[in-house]
Amino acid sequence: MVHTADPVAFFWPLDEHNERWEELGAHPDWHFPSPPYPSFESIIDAFAHVVMRHPLTVFIGAHVSSYAENLAWVGDLMDRCPNFNVDISARISELGRQPYTSRRFFVEHADRILFGTDSGPDLDIYRIYYRCLETDDEYFDYGSGEAPGQGRWCIYGLHLPDEVLQKVYAANARRLIMHRP
């Protein structure tokens, strides 16, 4: 499993136009403007290059390969690299605000998406993840706190088919653990 980068907004200018303004204000050490840091695009493209150069290595891109904001990019890499998988930990905030695109992404790549939350066992968090993945509920909080941790928006349920959910929740992880890519 590879954690490549933080959310793309962490690389944007830190001003009132940055959708992660509050989160970065609370954690200024999470801000990586370019310069002096490499750009998000250069980091994510370098990771894609590594995946393509090593087709016999099974990769899992943490947090939807750190680019849940751009499922077309992630899906394109998955299409080109059968050795590439992703987990969804800490990214329902991104997936649930683009429910149609996310649902298509899950259905198309159902064999290579893994469930994850990026938190310890927490029944409230699991309920939110299940609600996002399993229902067609509209406009609900993606966190359990008073203010969402990643941005002030709500999400929508993806209403994934049962066969996709079975793969995401267990079958894909079981297959990878058993070394059967």
C-alpha positions as CSV (number, residue, x, y, z in Angstrom):
1,M,0.0,0.0,0.0
2,V,1.4,3.4,-1.0
3,H,0.4,6.8,0.4
4,T,1.5,9.1,-2.4
5,A,0.2,12.5,-1.4
6,D,-2.3,14.4,0.7
7,P,-5.5,15.9,-0.9
8,V,-4.8,18.2,-3.8
9,A,-6.1,21.2,-2.0
10,F,-3.2,20.9,0.5
11,F,-1.0,22.0,-2.4
12,W,-3.1,25.0,-3.4
13,P,-2.6,28.5,-2.1
14,L,-3.8,28.8,1.5
15,D,-6.5,31.5,1.2
16,E,-10.2,31.8,1.5
17,H,-10.7,30.1,-1.9
18,N,-9.1,26.9,-0.7
19,E,-11.9,24.4,0.2
20,R,-9.7,23.0,2.9
21,W,-9.1,26.4,4.5
22,E,-10.3,25.4,8.0
23,E,-8.6,22.1,8.0
24,L,-5.3,23.6,7.0
25,G,-5.7,26.4,9.4
26,A,-6.0,23.9,12.2
27,H,-3.0,21.9,10.8
28,P,-0.7,24.4,9.0
29,D,2.0,21.7,8.7
30,W,-0.2,19.9,6.3
31,H,0.1,22.6,3.7
32,F,2.6,21.9,0.8
33,P,2.6,24.8,-1.6
34,S,4.7,24.6,-4.7
35,P,7.3,26.0,-4.4
36,P,9.1,25.1,-2.2
37,Y,7.5,21.7,-2.3
38,P,7.0,19.6,-5.5
39,S,3.6,20.1,-7.2
40,F,0.8,17.6,-6.5
41,E,0.8,16.8,-10.2
42,S,4.5,16.0,-10.3
43,I,4.2,13.7,-7.3
44,I,1.1,11.8,-8.5
45,D,2.6,11.4,-12.0
46,A,5.8,10.1,-10.6
47,F,3.8,7.5,-8.7
48,A,1.9,6.5,-11.8
49,H,5.3,6.0,-13.6
50,V,6.4,3.7,-10.8
51,V,3.3,1.6,-11.1
52,M,3.6,1.3,-14.9
53,R,7.3,0.4,-14.7
54,H,6.6,-2.5,-12.3
55,P,3.8,-4.5,-13.7
56,L,4.6,-7.6,-11.6
57,T,4.2,-5.6,-8.3
58,V,0.7,-5.3,-6.8
59,F,0.1,-1.7,-5.7
60,I,-2.7,-0.4,-3.5
61,G,-3.1,3.4,-3.8
62,A,-4.2,4.6,-0.4
63,H,-7.0,7.1,-0.3
64,V,-8.2,6.3,-3.9
65,S,-4.5,6.8,-4.8
66,S,-4.6,10.2,-3.1
67,Y,-6.6,11.6,-6.0
68,A,-10.3,10.9,-5.3
69,E,-11.0,14.4,-6.6
70,N,-10.1,13.1,-10.1
71,L,-11.6,9.6,-10.6
72,A,-10.9,9.9,-14.4
73,W,-7.2,10.0,-13.7
74,V,-7.4,7.1,-11.2
75,G,-9.5,5.1,-13.5
76,D,-7.2,5.7,-16.4
77,L,-4.3,4.3,-14.4
78,M,-6.3,1.3,-13.3
79,D,-7.2,0.7,-17.0
80,R,-3.5,0.8,-18.0
81,C,-2.2,-1.1,-15.0
82,P,-3.9,-4.3,-13.9
83,N,-1.5,-4.5,-11.0
84,F,-3.0,-1.3,-9.5
85,N,-5.7,-1.3,-6.8
86,V,-7.1,1.5,-4.5
87,D,-8.6,1.7,-1.1
88,I,-11.2,4.3,-0.1
89,S,-10.0,5.2,3.3
90,A,-10.7,8.8,4.4
91,R,-12.1,9.8,1.0
92,I,-15.9,9.3,1.2
93,S,-15.9,13.1,1.6
94,E,-14.7,13.3,-2.0
95,L,-16.5,10.2,-3.4
96,G,-19.9,11.2,-1.9
97,R,-19.9,14.7,-3.4
98,Q,-19.6,13.3,-6.9
99,P,-22.1,10.4,-6.6
100,Y,-22.7,9.6,-10.2
101,T,-19.0,9.6,-11.2
102,S,-18.1,7.6,-8.1
103,R,-20.8,5.0,-8.7
104,R,-19.6,4.5,-12.3
105,F,-16.0,4.3,-11.0
106,F,-17.0,1.6,-8.4
107,V,-19.0,-0.4,-10.9
108,E,-16.3,-0.3,-13.5
109,H,-13.4,-1.1,-11.2
110,A,-15.2,-3.2,-8.6
111,D,-12.5,-5.9,-8.7
112,R,-9.8,-3.5,-7.5
113,I,-11.3,-1.2,-4.9
114,L,-10.8,-2.0,-1.2
115,F,-12.8,-0.8,1.8
116,G,-10.9,1.3,4.5
117,T,-11.7,4.1,6.8
118,D,-8.3,5.4,8.0
119,S,-9.6,5.4,11.6
120,G,-9.8,2.9,14.4
121,P,-12.9,0.9,15.1
122,D,-15.7,3.4,15.3
123,L,-19.3,2.4,14.9
124,D,-20.4,6.0,13.9
125,I,-17.8,6.2,11.2
126,Y,-18.7,2.7,9.9
127,R,-22.4,3.8,9.7
128,I,-21.5,6.8,7.6
129,Y,-19.3,4.8,5.3
130,Y,-22.1,2.2,4.9
131,R,-24.6,4.9,4.3
132,C,-22.4,6.5,1.6
133,L,-21.8,3.2,-0.2
134,E,-25.1,1.4,0.3
135,T,-27.9,4.0,0.2
136,D,-29.2,6.6,-2.2
137,D,-29.6,9.1,0.7
138,E,-29.0,12.7,-0.2
139,Y,-27.0,15.5,1.4
140,F,-25.7,14.1,4.7
141,D,-22.7,14.8,6.8
142,Y,-19.6,12.6,6.0
143,G,-18.3,13.0,9.6
144,S,-19.6,12.6,13.1
145,G,-18.4,15.9,14.5
146,E,-20.1,19.2,14.6
147,A,-18.1,20.5,11.7
148,P,-16.8,18.2,9.0
149,G,-13.0,17.7,9.2
150,Q,-12.2,18.0,5.5
151,G,-14.5,20.8,4.2
152,R,-17.9,22.2,4.6
153,W,-19.9,20.2,2.2
154,C,-22.3,17.2,2.4
155,I,-22.3,14.0,0.5
156,Y,-24.7,11.7,-1.3
157,G,-25.1,7.9,-1.2
158,L,-23.7,5.9,-4.1
159,H,-26.3,3.1,-3.8
160,L,-23.8,0.5,-5.0
161,P,-25.0,-2.9,-6.2
162,D,-24.7,-5.8,-3.8
163,E,-22.1,-7.6,-6.0
164,V,-19.9,-4.5,-6.0
165,L,-20.3,-4.1,-2.2
166,Q,-19.3,-7.7,-1.6
167,K,-16.1,-7.2,-3.6
168,V,-15.2,-3.9,-1.9
169,Y,-16.0,-5.0,1.6
170,A,-14.2,-8.4,1.5
171,A,-13.6,-10.3,-1.7
172,N,-10.9,-8.0,-3.1
173,A,-8.9,-7.9,0.1
174,R,-9.2,-11.7,0.5
175,R,-8.0,-12.2,-3.1
176,L,-5.0,-9.9,-2.6
177,I,-4.1,-11.5,0.8
178,M,-4.2,-14.9,-0.9
179,H,-1.8,-13.5,-3.6
180,R,-4.2,-14.0,-6.5
181,P,-4.1,-10.7,-8.4
